Amino acid sequence: MPSTFWQSEILLTRITVPTGLRGPTCFPILSIRNFETEALFSPVCLLLRAVVLSYGLWVRRFGSEPQIVGQDLLLSGAKYTVIGVMPRGFRFLDPQIDAWVPSQWTPQFIENEKTNHYLTMVGRLKGGVSIAQAQAEMAALGKQLADVDPWDSGAVLVPMKEQVSGNVRPVILVLLGAVAFLMLIACANVANLSLARGSARAREIALRLALGADRQRVIRQLLTESLLLSCVAGAIGLLLAFWGTRFLVLLVPSGTSATPQVDSRLLVFTLSISILTGVLFGVAPALRASQSAVLGPLKEGGAQSGLGAGGHGLRRILVIAEVALTLVLLTGAALMLRSFEKLYTQDPGFRADHVLTLQTRLPRPKYDEFARRVQFYGEVVQRVETLPGVVAAGYATDLPLTAWGNASLVFVENRPVDPKHMLISNIRVVTPDYFRAIGMKLLNGRLLAQTDGADAPKTVVVNQTMARTYWPGMDPVGRRFKRGVADTNSPWWTVVGVVADMRQGGMDVPVRPEAYFPFEQADFFWPDSLAVRTASDPLSIVNEVRQQLAQVDKDQPVANVQTMDDLVDSSIAQPRMNMLLLGGFAGIALLLAALGIYAVLSYAVTQRTREIGVRMALGARFGDVLSMVLASGARLFAAGAAIGLVAAVCLSRLMSHLLFEVSPGDIVSYASVVIVFGVITLLACYIPARRAAKVDPMVALRYE
């Protein structure tokens, strides 16, 4: 049996508690068992004035009281009975929800809310029924409903796992890909170092074998050394992880249900990776070194002994792979940086400076009367605006960047009705000075005023998107529309002004049609967000605002006190975290790649010391030797960059949904990455090149 769910807030004594209002079968559908008694979730019990508490609220507010079940609580002025406590860790859609109460489906409620769209339906499929089959049945049911109500648009089924992790999953996949690339780059560096180390010890190993050492014993020794190094590195990595989680917690957006932590699974995973890395990159060099001919390395000089041309070629291939992988990571980080820069400089449609925001919640039944609510909002705004340093104050149903608002069907006068293409607008109820407090720009007509009272003609202000969408090529001022469908008893509202578009759902979310209704005329939604524009630091007047609210209603709580700048910062927290994490991985990869190129060229210079001495003895100049080594590094970079660019073009398309107004093929990002990476590669090549150019020919000719 399906059940519905939506989020609201209720007042627990003087604490505002986010709540989920739902149907009586919601918890059985989710297969959640209460740890007190399963019978508490019976539909009969949930149809009463009952409340289920979250584990967190039970611990914080009631001290884990075992006898909490059966106690009465006062929620928004109404008495509710506690019938259960949810298990620890239960989170459903929103981790901030602390209580659940049953919804009351009265005929009046259904009639009033049938044109609004804010319910979430939850259902469990029967055994053996797929999502596709259920969707087909819902489509057939939607057609039947359309015959009764042409405005019913049907439903789309979404698996719960996809609904919960939908926003996070793409980010996690991109970051996992970045971690995998970084792991491959680190492994390539380890392989390079292992090959170089094995080459340097070739004569030592040959001498051991010549003196009768068992080959198996040599392999075990080399493998033990490799495992020891990898385990030590893994331990250091865990220490860095413990420290790094503190930094990650600061980056995680507020409201996220999970926080990064180092647990037993991570410890086991790290230990396994350390051992696996030690074996993979210890066995191959050990086998190769133990297979070296005994006489060859003993006859050659120390610097000339090694793994031969095959070893040098393998090291170069590893460096090219490092460069390619690093360039892919750098490109992803550059795209994210460009995207964040676009997002950060995006015009939100309001002025965020010097604005204090807070939320109140008027409890029922104390404020059920519309006139009493109007009196509360008007008196609070009037009192706050008299405070020293306050420029303007206003109430609204939702603050910018926090929510879309309440969507409602609208019927535009003199516009043909198409049931297949319903007109929907987000509805906000505001006090007149809200526009001035937020700093919204008027484009046409006028703003709402104190004269738009209960007895005045019904007026409304719309945003630019609504004006352009519903009255294309026309002046919307003076046009009329009503909430709901054409045959509803809803009154006509006359547009008196057009304001600039304002970002409501987030800085990266497109603007939708939106209408602002005067609070004295709109009794359908309750404003709960107060915005106060000040001439100085907005936080300096918090206590004064609280005092004014208490004088109007001493029992009125104040929650979520913050500045508008904080709201803007919170709205871009997720993109900022993505950019910083991917940028951090790319920075580490860049360092590893530069070290890899430096190590290969340094080893090559050491191996070619005698050759360089001969060249200089025959007349080669400083610049000739310098350019020879630099050219060798440039060839490695060019080969890796060519491969990396192709891979970056292909893979960057996978993260297109994470970008804001930036194309996955952004030329500026690609060019910047190649230039920066090229300069760093040049610096990494210069040190061994300069050392090679300063070799004394006489010393080099005697070098072994």
C-alpha positions as CSV (number, residue, x, y, z in Angstrom):
1,M,0.0,0.0,0.0
2,P,1.5,3.4,-0.9
3,S,1.9,6.3,1.5
4,T,2.6,10.0,1.2
5,F,5.2,12.1,2.8
6,W,6.1,15.8,3.1
7,Q,8.2,17.9,5.4
8,S,7.1,20.7,7.6
9,E,8.0,22.1,11.1
10,I,6.3,21.8,14.4
11,L,7.1,23.5,17.8
12,L,8.1,21.3,20.7
13,T,7.8,23.6,23.7
14,R,10.4,26.2,22.6
15,I,12.3,24.1,20.1
16,T,11.6,24.1,16.4
17,V,11.6,20.5,15.2
18,P,11.6,19.6,11.5
19,T,9.0,16.9,10.9
20,G,7.8,14.6,8.3
21,L,4.1,14.3,7.8
22,R,3.1,11.0,6.3
23,G,0.4,8.5,5.7
24,P,-0.2,5.7,8.2
25,T,1.7,3.0,6.3
26,C,4.9,4.8,5.6
27,F,7.1,2.9,8.1
28,P,5.9,-0.6,7.3
29,I,6.6,0.2,3.6
30,L,10.2,1.1,4.5
31,S,10.5,-2.1,6.6
32,I,11.5,-0.1,9.7
33,R,11.0,-1.9,13.0
34,N,10.8,0.2,16.2
35,F,13.1,-1.1,18.9
36,E,10.4,-0.7,21.6
37,T,7.5,-2.6,19.9
38,E,6.5,-3.3,16.4
39,A,2.8,-2.8,17.2
40,L,3.4,1.0,17.5
41,F,3.4,1.2,13.7
42,S,-0.1,-0.1,13.2
43,P,-2.2,2.0,10.9
44,V,-4.9,2.4,13.7
45,C,-2.4,3.9,16.1
46,L,-0.9,6.2,13.6
47,L,-4.3,7.7,12.7
48,L,-4.5,9.2,16.2
49,R,-2.6,12.3,17.3
50,A,0.6,10.4,17.6
51,V,4.3,11.2,17.0
52,V,7.3,9.1,16.4
53,L,10.6,10.6,17.5
54,S,14.0,10.3,15.8
55,Y,16.8,8.6,17.8
56,G,18.7,11.9,17.9
57,L,15.8,13.9,19.3
58,W,15.1,11.2,21.9
59,V,18.8,11.4,23.1
60,R,19.2,15.2,22.9
61,R,15.9,16.4,24.3
62,F,14.8,13.5,26.5
63,G,18.1,12.1,27.7
64,S,17.3,8.6,26.2
65,E,14.4,8.2,28.7
66,P,13.3,4.5,28.5
67,Q,9.7,5.4,29.4
68,I,9.2,8.0,26.7
69,V,6.6,5.9,24.9
70,G,3.1,6.9,26.0
71,Q,4.1,10.4,27.2
72,D,2.3,13.4,25.9
73,L,4.1,16.3,24.1
74,L,2.9,19.7,23.2
75,L,3.6,20.2,19.5
76,S,2.7,23.6,18.0
77,G,0.0,24.0,20.7
78,A,-1.5,20.6,20.1
79,K,-1.1,17.5,22.3
80,Y,0.5,14.4,20.7
81,T,1.3,11.1,22.2
82,V,4.7,9.5,21.7
83,I,4.2,6.1,20.2
84,G,7.8,5.2,19.3
85,V,11.4,6.1,18.7
86,M,13.1,5.3,15.4
87,P,16.3,3.2,15.5
88,R,19.7,4.9,15.6
89,G,20.9,5.9,12.1
90,F,17.4,5.9,10.4
91,R,17.3,8.7,7.9
92,F,14.5,9.1,5.4
93,L,15.0,11.7,2.6
94,D,16.1,14.4,5.0
95,P,18.6,13.8,7.9
96,Q,17.3,16.9,9.7
97,I,13.9,15.4,10.4
98,D,13.4,14.8,14.1
99,A,9.8,13.7,14.3
100,W,7.0,12.1,12.3
101,V,3.3,12.8,12.7
102,P,0.4,11.3,10.6
103,S,-1.3,13.4,8.0
104,Q,-5.0,14.0,8.3
105,W,-6.8,13.4,4.9
106,T,-10.0,15.3,5.4
107,P,-12.3,16.2,2.5
108,Q,-11.6,19.8,3.1
109,F,-7.8,19.2,3.1
110,I,-8.0,17.3,-0.2
111,E,-10.1,20.0,-1.9
112,N,-7.8,22.8,-0.7
113,E,-4.6,21.1,-1.7
114,K,-5.4,19.3,-4.9
115,T,-3.7,21.9,-7.1
116,N,-0.6,22.0,-5.0
117,H,2.4,19.8,-5.6
118,Y,4.5,19.0,-2.6
119,L,3.7,15.4,-1.7
120,T,6.1,12.5,-2.1
121,M,4.6,9.1,-2.4
122,V,6.4,6.0,-1.2
123,G,5.4,2.4,-2.0
124,R,6.9,-1.1,-1.9
125,L,6.6,-3.2,-5.0
126,K,5.2,-6.7,-4.8
127,G,7.6,-9.6,-5.2
128,G,8.6,-10.2,-8.8
129,V,7.3,-6.8,-10.0
130,S,9.8,-4.6,-11.8
131,I,10.0,-0.9,-11.9
132,A,9.0,-0.9,-15.6
133,Q,5.9,-3.0,-14.9
134,A,4.9,-0.8,-12.0
135,Q,5.5,2.3,-14.2
136,A,3.2,0.9,-16.9
137,E,0.5,0.3,-14.4
138,M,0.9,3.8,-13.0
139,A,0.7,5.2,-16.6
140,A,-2.6,3.3,-17.1
141,L,-3.9,4.6,-13.8
142,G,-2.9,8.1,-14.8
143,K,-5.0,7.9,-18.0
144,Q,-8.0,6.9,-15.9
145,L,-7.4,9.8,-13.5
146,A,-7.1,12.2,-16.4
147,D,-10.6,11.3,-17.5
148,V,-11.8,12.5,-14.1
149,D,-9.3,15.3,-13.6
150,P,-7.5,16.5,-16.8
151,W,-5.0,18.4,-14.6
152,D,-3.6,15.2,-13.2
153,S,-0.2,14.6,-14.8
154,G,0.4,11.1,-13.6
155,A,3.5,9.8,-11.7
156,V,7.1,8.7,-12.4
157,L,8.5,5.9,-10.3
158,V,12.0,6.3,-8.9
159,P,13.8,3.6,-6.9
160,M,14.5,4.7,-3.3
161,K,18.2,4.1,-3.7
162,E,18.4,6.4,-6.7
163,Q,16.2,9.0,-5.0
164,V,18.4,9.1,-1.8
165,S,21.8,9.0,-3.6
166,G,20.8,10.7,-6.8
167,N,22.6,14.0,-6.1
168,V,25.6,12.4,-4.5
169,R,26.2,9.4,-6.7
170,P,27.7,11.3,-9.7
171,V,30.0,13.3,-7.5
172,I,31.2,10.1,-5.7
173,L,31.8,8.3,-9.0
174,V,33.9,11.3,-10.3
175,L,35.9,11.4,-7.0
176,L,36.4,7.6,-7.0
177,G,37.7,7.9,-10.6
178,A,40.1,10.6,-9.4
179,V,41.3,8.4,-6.6
180,A,41.8,5.5,-8.9
181,F,43.9,7.7,-11.3
182,L,45.9,9.0,-8.4
183,M,46.5,5.5,-7.2
184,L,47.7,4.5,-10.7
185,I,50.0,7.5,-10.8
186,A,51.5,6.6,-7.5
187,C,51.9,3.0,-8.5
188,A,53.7,4.1,-11.7
189,N,56.1,6.1,-9.6
190,V,56.6,3.2,-7.2
191,A,57.3,0.9,-10.2
192,N,59.8,3.4,-11.6
193,L,61.6,3.7,-8.3
194,S,61.6,-0.1,-7.9
195,L,63.1,-0.5,-11.4
196,A,65.7,2.1,-10.7
197,R,66.6,0.6,-7.4
198,G,66.8,-2.9,-8.9
199,S,69.1,-1.5,-11.6
200,A,71.3,0.2,-9.1
201,R,71.6,-3.1,-7.1
202,A,72.1,-5.4,-10.0
203,R,75.9,-5.7,-9.3
204,E,75.2,-6.4,-5.6
205,I,72.6,-9.1,-6.4
206,A,74.9,-10.6,-9.0
207,L,77.7,-10.8,-6.5
208,R,75.4,-12.5,-4.0
209,L,74.4,-15.1,-6.6
210,A,78.0,-15.6,-7.6
211,L,78.9,-16.3,-3.9
212,G,76.2,-19.0,-3.8
213,A,73.2,-17.2,-2.5
214,D,69.9,-19.1,-3.2
215,R,67.7,-17.3,-5.8
216,Q,64.6,-17.8,-3.7
217,R,66.3,-16.2,-0.7
218,V,67.2,-13.1,-2.8
219,I,63.6,-12.8,-4.0
220,R,62.3,-13.1,-0.4
221,Q,64.7,-10.4,0.7
222,L,63.7,-8.0,-2.0
223,L,60.0,-8.8,-1.5
224,T,60.3,-8.2,2.2
225,E,61.9,-4.9,1.7
226,S,59.1,-3.9,-0.7
227,L,56.4,-5.0,1.7
228,L,58.0,-3.2,4.6
229,L,58.2,0.0,2.6
230,S,54.5,-0.3,1.4
231,C,53.3,-1.0,5.0
232,V,55.1,1.9,6.4
233,A,53.7,4.1,3.6
234,G,50.2,2.8,4.4
235,A,50.6,3.6,8.1
236,I,51.7,7.1,7.2
237,G,48.7,7.4,4.9
238,L,46.3,6.3,7.7
239,L,47.7,9.0,10.0
240,L,47.2,11.6,7.2
241,A,43.7,10.2,6.7
242,F,42.9,10.7,10.5
243,W,44.1,14.3,10.2
244,G,42.4,14.8,6.8
245,T,39.0,13.8,8.0
246,R,38.9,16.9,10.2
247,F,39.5,19.0,7.1
248,L,36.9,17.1,5.2
249,V,34.2,17.6,7.9
250,L,34.7,21.4,7.3
251,L,34.0,20.9,3.6
252,V,30.9,18.7,4.0
253,P,27.7,20.8,3.3
254,S,25.4,21.2,6.3
255,G,22.5,18.8,6.3
256,T,24.5,15.9,4.8
257,S,23.5,12.7,6.5
258,A,27.0,11.1,6.4
259,T,30.3,12.5,7.7
260,P,33.7,11.2,6.7
261,Q,35.4,9.0,9.3
262,V,38.1,6.4,9.5
263,D,36.5,3.1,10.5
264,S,37.5,-0.6,10.6
265,R,36.6,-1.1,6.9
266,L,38.9,1.6,5.9
267,L,41.7,0.2,8.0
268,V,41.3,-3.3,6.4
269,F,41.1,-1.7,2.9
270,T,44.2,0.3,3.5
271,L,46.1,-2.7,4.8
272,S,45.0,-4.8,1.9
273,I,46.0,-2.1,-0.6
274,S,49.4,-1.7,1.1
275,I,50.2,-5.4,1.0
276,L,48.9,-5.8,-2.6
277,T,51.0,-2.8,-3.8
278,G,54.1,-4.2,-2.1
279,V,53.6,-7.6,-3.7
280,L,52.8,-6.3,-7.2
281,F,55.6,-3.8,-7.3
282,G,58.1,-5.9,-5.4
283,V,57.8,-9.3,-7.1
284,A,58.4,-8.1,-10.7
285,P,61.7,-6.2,-9.9
286,A,62.8,-9.0,-7.6
287,L,62.3,-11.7,-10.3
288,R,64.0,-9.5,-12.9
289,A,66.9,-8.7,-10.7
290,S,67.4,-12.3,-9.6
291,Q,67.4,-13.4,-13.2
292,S,70.3,-11.1,-14.2
293,A,73.3,-12.8,-15.6
294,V,76.0,-13.0,-13.0
295,L,79.0,-12.1,-15.2
296,G,77.5,-9.2,-17.0
297,P,76.9,-6.9,-14.0
298,L,80.2,-8.0,-12.4
299,K,82.2,-7.0,-15.6
300,E,80.4,-3.7,-16.0
301,G,80.9,-0.6,-13.9
302,G,78.4,0.3,-11.2
303,A,76.8,3.1,-13.1
304,Q,76.7,1.1,-16.3
305,S,75.2,-2.1,-14.8
306,G,71.4,-2.3,-14.9
307,L,68.4,-3.7,-16.6
308,G,69.4,-2.8,-20.1
309,A,67.4,-1.0,-22.8
310,G,64.2,-2.8,-21.9
311,G,64.4,-1.3,-18.4
312,H,64.9,2.2,-19.7
313,G,62.1,1.8,-22.1
314,L,59.7,0.6,-19.4
315,R,60.6,3.5,-17.2
316,R,59.8,5.9,-20.0
317,I,56.5,4.2,-20.7
318,L,55.6,4.6,-17.0
319,V,56.4,8.3,-17.1
320,I,54.3,8.8,-20.2
321,A,51.4,7.0,-18.4
322,E,51.9,9.3,-15.4
323,V,51.7,12.4,-17.6
324,A,48.6,11.2,-19.3
325,L,46.8,10.3,-16.1
326,T,47.8,13.5,-14.5
327,L,46.6,15.6,-17.4
328,V,43.2,14.0,-17.2
329,L,43.0,14.8,-13.5
330,L,44.2,18.4,-14.1
331,T,41.7,18.9,-16.8
332,G,38.9,17.7,-14.5
333,A,40.1,20.0,-11.8
334,A,40.4,23.0,-14.2
335,L,36.8,22.4,-15.5
336,M,35.5,22.3,-11.9
337,L,37.4,25.5,-11.1
338,R,36.0,27.3,-14.1
339,S,32.5,26.0,-13.2
340,F,32.9,27.2,-9.6
341,E,34.1,30.6,-10.7
342,K,31.0,30.9,-12.9
343,L,28.8,29.8,-10.0
344,Y,30.5,32.1,-7.5
345,T,30.1,35.2,-9.7
346,Q,26.6,34.3,-10.7
347,D,24.1,37.1,-10.0
348,P,21.6,35.6,-7.4
349,G,19.0,38.3,-8.1
350,F,19.4,40.0,-4.7
351,R,22.0,41.8,-2.5
352,A,23.3,39.4,0.1
353,D,25.4,42.0,2.0
354,H,24.2,43.3,5.4
355,V,21.2,41.0,5.6
356,L,20.2,39.1,8.8
357,T,17.9,36.1,8.3
358,L,16.0,34.0,10.8
359,Q,13.0,31.7,11.0
360,T,9.9,31.6,13.2
361,R,7.1,29.1,13.3
362,L,3.6,30.1,14.3
363,P,2.0,27.3,16.2
364,R,-1.5,25.9,15.7
365,P,-4.2,26.4,16.9
366,K,-3.0,29.7,18.4
367,Y,-2.6,31.3,15.0
368,D,-5.2,29.4,13.0
369,E,-7.1,32.7,12.5
370,F,-5.7,34.5,9.5
371,A,-6.2,38.0,11.1
372,R,-4.1,37.0,14.0
373,R,-1.3,35.9,11.7
374,V,-1.5,39.1,9.8
375,Q,-1.3,41.1,13.0
376,F,1.8,39.1,14.1
377,Y,3.7,39.6,10.9
378,G,2.8,43.3,10.7
379,E,3.8,44.0,14.3
380,V,7.1,42.2,14.1
381,V,8.1,44.0,10.9
382,Q,7.1,47.3,12.3
383,R,9.0,46.8,15.6
384,V,12.1,45.5,13.9
385,E,12.2,48.4,11.4
386,T,12.3,50.9,14.3
387,L,15.6,49.4,15.6
388,P,18.7,51.6,15.1
389,G,20.7,50.5,12.1
390,V,17.8,48.6,10.4
391,V,17.1,49.7,6.8
392,A,14.2,47.4,6.0
393,A,12.6,44.2,7.2
394,G,10.3,41.7,5.6
395,Y,8.7,38.3,6.0
396,A,8.5,35.6,3.3
397,T,7.4,32.0,3.1
398,D,11.0,31.0,2.1
399,L,14.4,32.6,1.9
400,P,16.3,32.7,-1.4
401,L,18.5,29.7,-2.2
402,T,16.8,27.5,0.4
403,A,13.7,26.2,-1.3
404,W,11.6,26.4,-4.5
405,G,8.6,27.5,-2.5
406,N,5.1,26.0,-2.9
407,A,4.3,25.1,-6.5
408,S,0.7,25.7,-7.7
409,L,-1.2,25.4,-10.9
410,V,-2.2,28.8,-12.4
411,F,-4.8,29.7,-14.9
412,V,-3.9,32.8,-17.0
413,E,-6.8,34.9,-18.2
414,N,-7.4,34.8,-22.0
415,R,-4.9,32.1,-22.5
416,P,-6.0,28.7,-24.1
417,V,-6.0,25.8,-21.6
418,D,-3.9,22.8,-22.5
419,P,-4.2,20.0,-19.9
420,K,-1.0,18.4,-21.3
421,H,1.0,21.5,-20.7
422,M,0.0,22.8,-17.3
423,L,1.1,26.3,-16.1
424,I,2.8,26.0,-12.8
425,S,4.2,28.8,-10.7
426,N,6.0,28.9,-7.4
427,I,4.1,30.8,-4.8
428,R,5.6,33.1,-2.1
429,V,3.7,35.2,0.4
430,V,5.6,38.3,1.5
431,T,5.3,41.5,3.4
432,P,5.7,44.7,1.4
433,D,9.2,45.6,2.6
434,Y,10.6,42.1,1.9
435,F,11.7,43.2,-1.6
436,R,13.7,46.2,-0.1
437,A,15.2,44.0,2.7
438,I,16.4,41.4,0.2
439,G,17.5,44.0,-2.4
440,M,15.5,42.8,-5.3
441,K,15.4,44.9,-8.5
442,L,12.1,46.2,-9.9
443,L,11.9,45.9,-13.7
444,N,8.4,47.1,-14.4
445,G,5.3,48.5,-12.6
446,R,5.5,48.7,-8.8
447,L,6.3,46.6,-5.8
448,L,3.7,45.5,-3.2
449,A,2.8,48.3,-0.7
450,Q,1.1,48.8,2.6
451,T,-2.0,49.8,0.6
452,D,-2.4,46.2,-0.7
453,G,-4.4,45.3,2.4
454,A,-7.2,42.8,2.9
455,D,-9.9,45.1,1.5
456,A,-7.8,46.3,-1.5
457,P,-8.0,44.6,-5.0
458,K,-6.0,41.4,-5.2
459,T,-2.5,42.2,-6.4
460,V,0.6,40.2,-7.1
461,V,4.2,40.7,-8.3
462,V,5.8,38.2,-10.7
463,N,9.3,37.5,-11.6
464,Q,10.9,38.1,-15.1
465,T,10.7,34.4,-16.0
466,M,6.9,34.2,-15.3
467,A,6.3,37.4,-17.2
468,R,8.3,36.2,-20.2
469,T,6.8,32.7,-20.1
470,Y,3.1,33.4,-19.6
471,W,2.8,36.8,-21.4
472,P,5.4,36.6,-24.2
473,G,5.8,39.9,-26.0
474,M,3.2,41.6,-23.8
475,D,3.3,43.9,-20.8
476,P,2.3,41.7,-17.9
477,V,1.3,44.6,-15.7
478,G,-2.5,44.6,-15.5
479,R,-2.8,41.0,-16.6
480,R,-4.7,38.6,-14.4
481,F,-4.4,34.9,-13.3
482,K,-5.8,32.7,-10.6
483,R,-4.4,29.9,-8.6
484,G,-5.7,26.5,-9.6
485,V,-7.6,25.6,-12.7
486,A,-10.2,27.7,-14.7
487,D,-13.3,26.5,-12.9
488,T,-12.0,27.0,-9.3
489,N,-13.4,29.6,-6.9
490,S,-10.0,31.1,-6.5
491,P,-10.0,34.9,-6.9
492,W,-8.4,36.7,-9.8
493,W,-5.0,38.3,-9.0
494,T,-3.8,41.3,-11.0
495,V,-0.1,41.7,-11.8
496,V,1.2,45.1,-10.6
497,G,4.9,44.7,-11.0
498,V,7.7,42.6,-12.4
499,V,10.9,41.9,-10.4
500,A,14.3,40.5,-11.5
501,D,14.7,36.7,-11.4
502,M,16.0,35.5,-8.1
503,R,17.8,32.2,-7.5
504,Q,15.5,30.2,-5.1
505,G,16.4,26.5,-5.4
506,G,20.2,27.1,-5.4
507,M,22.8,29.1,-7.3
508,D,23.1,26.4,-9.9
509,V,19.4,25.7,-10.4
510,P,17.5,27.4,-13.2
511,V,14.9,30.1,-12.3
512,R,11.2,29.1,-12.6
513,P,8.1,31.2,-12.9
514,E,7.3,32.8,-9.5
515,A,4.6,35.0,-8.0
516,Y,4.8,37.1,-4.8
517,F,1.5,37.6,-3.0
518,P,0.8,40.3,-0.3
519,F,0.6,38.7,3.2
520,E,-2.7,40.5,4.1
521,Q,-4.5,39.1,1.0
522,A,-3.0,35.6,0.8
523,D,-4.2,33.2,3.5
524,F,-3.0,30.0,1.9
525,F,0.7,29.9,3.1
526,W,2.3,31.1,6.3
527,P,5.5,33.2,6.0
528,D,8.1,32.0,8.4
529,S,11.4,33.6,7.2
530,L,12.4,37.1,8.3
531,A,15.0,39.1,6.4
532,V,16.4,42.3,8.0
533,R,18.7,44.7,6.1
534,T,21.1,46.6,8.3
535,A,23.5,49.5,7.8
536,S,26.3,47.6,9.6
537,D,27.1,44.1,10.8
538,P,23.7,42.3,10.7
539,L,24.8,39.9,13.6
540,S,25.1,42.9,15.9
541,I,21.3,43.3,16.2
542,V,20.4,39.6,16.8
543,N,19.5,40.2,20.5
544,E,17.4,43.2,19.7
545,V,15.5,41.3,17.1
546,R,14.9,38.5,19.5
547,Q,13.6,41.0,22.1
548,Q,11.1,42.5,19.6
549,L,9.8,39.1,18.7
550,A,9.4,38.2,22.4
551,Q,7.4,41.4,23.0
552,V,5.0,40.3,20.2
553,D,4.8,36.7,21.4
554,K,6.9,35.5,24.3
555,D,6.5,31.9,23.3
556,Q,7.7,32.4,19.8
557,P,11.0,30.5,19.1
558,V,13.7,31.9,16.8
559,A,15.7,29.4,14.7
560,N,18.4,29.3,12.0
561,V,19.8,32.8,12.7
562,Q,22.4,33.6,10.1
563,T,23.4,36.2,7.5
564,M,22.4,36.1,3.9
565,D,26.1,35.8,3.1
566,D,26.1,32.5,5.0
567,L,23.1,31.3,3.0
568,V,25.0,32.0,-0.2
569,D,28.0,30.3,1.1
570,S,26.0,27.2,2.1
571,S,24.4,27.1,-1.4
572,I,27.8,26.6,-3.1
573,A,29.2,24.4,-0.4
574,Q,28.8,21.2,-2.4
575,P,30.4,22.5,-5.6
576,R,33.2,24.0,-3.6
577,M,33.9,20.7,-1.9
578,N,33.9,18.9,-5.2
579,M,36.4,21.5,-6.7
580,L,38.7,21.4,-3.6
581,L,38.8,17.6,-3.5
582,L,39.4,17.1,-7.2
583,G,41.9,20.0,-7.2
584,G,43.7,18.4,-4.3
585,F,43.9,15.1,-6.1
586,A,45.1,16.8,-9.2
587,G,47.8,18.8,-7.3
588,I,49.2,15.6,-5.7
589,A,49.1,13.9,-9.2
590,L,51.0,16.9,-10.6
591,L,53.6,16.6,-7.9
592,L,54.0,12.9,-8.5
593,A,54.3,13.3,-12.2
594,A,56.9,16.0,-11.9
595,L,58.9,13.8,-9.5
596,G,58.6,10.9,-11.9
597,I,59.9,12.9,-14.8
598,Y,62.7,14.3,-12.6
599,A,63.6,10.8,-11.4
600,V,63.8,9.3,-14.9
601,L,65.9,12.1,-16.3
602,S,68.2,12.1,-13.2
603,Y,68.7,8.4,-13.6
604,A,69.2,8.7,-17.4
605,V,71.9,11.5,-16.8
606,T,73.6,9.2,-14.3
607,Q,73.6,6.3,-16.7
608,R,74.9,8.5,-19.6
609,T,77.5,10.3,-17.6
610,R,80.4,8.8,-19.6
611,E,78.6,9.5,-22.9
612,I,78.1,13.1,-21.8
613,G,81.8,13.4,-21.0
614,V,82.7,12.1,-24.4
615,R,80.4,14.6,-26.1
616,M,81.9,17.5,-24.1
617,A,85.4,16.3,-24.8
618,L,84.6,16.3,-28.5
619,G,83.4,19.9,-28.3
620,A,79.8,19.9,-27.1
621,R,78.9,23.1,-25.3
622,F,76.8,23.7,-22.2
623,G,73.7,24.6,-24.2
624,D,74.0,21.5,-26.3
625,V,74.0,19.2,-23.4
626,L,71.3,21.2,-21.6
627,S,69.0,21.1,-24.7
628,M,69.6,17.4,-25.2
629,V,68.4,16.5,-21.7
630,L,65.5,19.0,-21.9
631,A,64.5,17.6,-25.3
632,S,64.4,14.1,-23.7
633,G,62.0,15.3,-21.0
634,A,59.9,17.3,-23.6
635,R,59.4,14.1,-25.7
636,L,58.1,12.2,-22.6
637,F,55.8,15.1,-21.8
638,A,54.5,15.5,-25.4
639,A,53.7,11.8,-25.7
640,G,51.9,11.7,-22.4
641,A,50.1,15.0,-23.1
642,A,48.8,13.8,-26.4
643,I,47.4,10.6,-24.9
644,G,46.1,12.5,-21.9
645,L,44.3,15.1,-24.0
646,V,42.4,12.5,-25.9
647,A,41.4,10.7,-22.7
648,A,40.4,14.0,-21.1
649,V,38.1,14.9,-24.0
650,C,36.4,11.5,-23.7
651,L,36.2,11.3,-19.9
652,S,35.3,14.9,-19.2
653,R,31.9,14.3,-20.8
654,L,31.1,12.0,-17.8
655,M,31.2,15.0,-15.5
656,S,29.2,17.4,-17.6
657,H,26.3,17.3,-15.2
658,L,28.6,18.6,-12.4
659,L,29.6,21.7,-14.5
660,F,27.8,25.1,-14.4
661,E,27.8,27.1,-17.6
662,V,31.1,25.4,-18.7
663,S,31.4,23.0,-21.6
664,P,33.3,19.7,-21.1
665,G,35.4,20.8,-24.1
666,D,36.2,24.2,-22.7
667,I,39.3,25.4,-24.6
668,V,40.5,27.7,-21.8
669,S,40.7,24.8,-19.3
670,Y,42.6,22.5,-21.7
671,A,45.0,25.2,-22.7
672,S,45.7,26.3,-19.1
673,V,46.4,22.8,-18.0
674,V,48.8,22.1,-20.9
675,I,50.7,25.4,-20.2
676,V,50.9,25.0,-16.5
677,F,51.8,21.3,-16.7
678,G,54.4,22.1,-19.4
679,V,56.1,24.8,-17.3
680,I,56.3,22.5,-14.3
681,T,57.7,19.7,-16.4
682,L,60.3,22.1,-17.8
683,L,61.3,23.0,-14.3
684,A,61.5,19.3,-13.3
685,C,63.7,18.6,-16.4
686,Y,66.0,21.6,-15.8
687,I,67.6,20.4,-12.6
688,P,69.1,17.1,-14.1
689,A,69.8,18.9,-17.4
690,R,71.8,21.6,-15.6
691,R,73.7,18.9,-13.7
692,A,74.5,17.1,-16.9
693,A,75.7,20.2,-18.6
694,K,78.1,21.0,-15.7
695,V,79.8,17.6,-15.8
696,D,83.6,17.7,-15.9
697,P,84.7,15.8,-19.1
698,M,87.8,14.3,-17.4
699,V,85.8,13.1,-14.4
700,A,83.0,11.7,-16.7
701,L,85.5,9.7,-18.8
702,R,86.7,7.9,-15.7
703,Y,83.2,7.4,-14.3
704,E,82.0,3.9,-13.6
